[in-house]
Amino acid sequence: MTEQPTPPQAGQPFPAFALPDAQGHTHTLTDYAGKYVVLYVYPKDDTPGCTKEACDFRDNAALKALGAAVLGVSADDAGSHARFAEKYSLPFPLLSDDGAAFLRQVGSYGTKNMYGKVTEGIKRQTFLIAPDGTLVKSWLAVKVDGHADHVAAAIEKHRAQENAQEKA
C-alpha cells in the first residue's frame, strides 16, 4: 500500500488546486476567495452513498443561506460528472482529479478499510475552507447522514468566532 500523506491542518493554508468541471472549466481555490468553500471528496458518481451525500449538499438550506460554495471532487471523468449532475440536478461543480494527484496530496486517496477488507482508493472526506483560504475543519471519515448539517454548523461556529475576535 502507498504511504499516507498528512492531511492539511486547521489554520493552515489549504493546498492550491486547479481541477476541471464537467464542462471543462478549471476551478481554483482563488476563484472562491472571500467565500467559505465546502470541498467534499467522494469515491464515485451515481453510487448510493455518493448520491445521498450530493443530494444532501444540494438540498441543505443552511449552506445556501450562508453563501458557501460547494465543490465535489472525485477521480471520475467529465462525462460521468455531467450525467450525475444532470440526473440529480446538482447545482454545484463536480471536479475531476484524473489520476488522483490532488486527492493523494490532501490525504484523500490511499489505504482504507471497508468492511474488514483493506483496499486502496478514494476516501470520503470533506474540507471546510475559510474565505481567506485557510482550512477551518476537516472531516476525514465522513458518515453521510447529517453531514451537510454538520458542515453548515461549523461555518456558523467559525463565523461567530471570527466576529467575537473582531469585537475583542
Sequence and secondary structure as in RCSB ss.txt:
>XXXX:A:sequence
MTEQPTPPQAGQPFPAFALPDAQGHTHTLTDYAGKYVVLYVYPKDDTPGCTKEACDFRDNAALKALGAAVLGVSA
DDAGSHARFAEKYSLPFPLLSDDGAAFLRQVGSYGTKNMYGKVTEGIKRQTFLIAPDGTLVKSWLAVKVDGHADH
VAAAIEKHRAQENAQEKA
>XXXX:A:secstr
         TTSB    EEE TTS EEEGGGGTTS EEEEE S TTSHHHHHHHHHHHH HHHHHHT EEEEEES
  HHHHHHHHHHTT  S EEE TTSHHHHHTT EEEEEETTEEEEEE  EEEEE TTSBEEEEESS  STTHHHH
HHHHHHHHHHHHHHHHH 
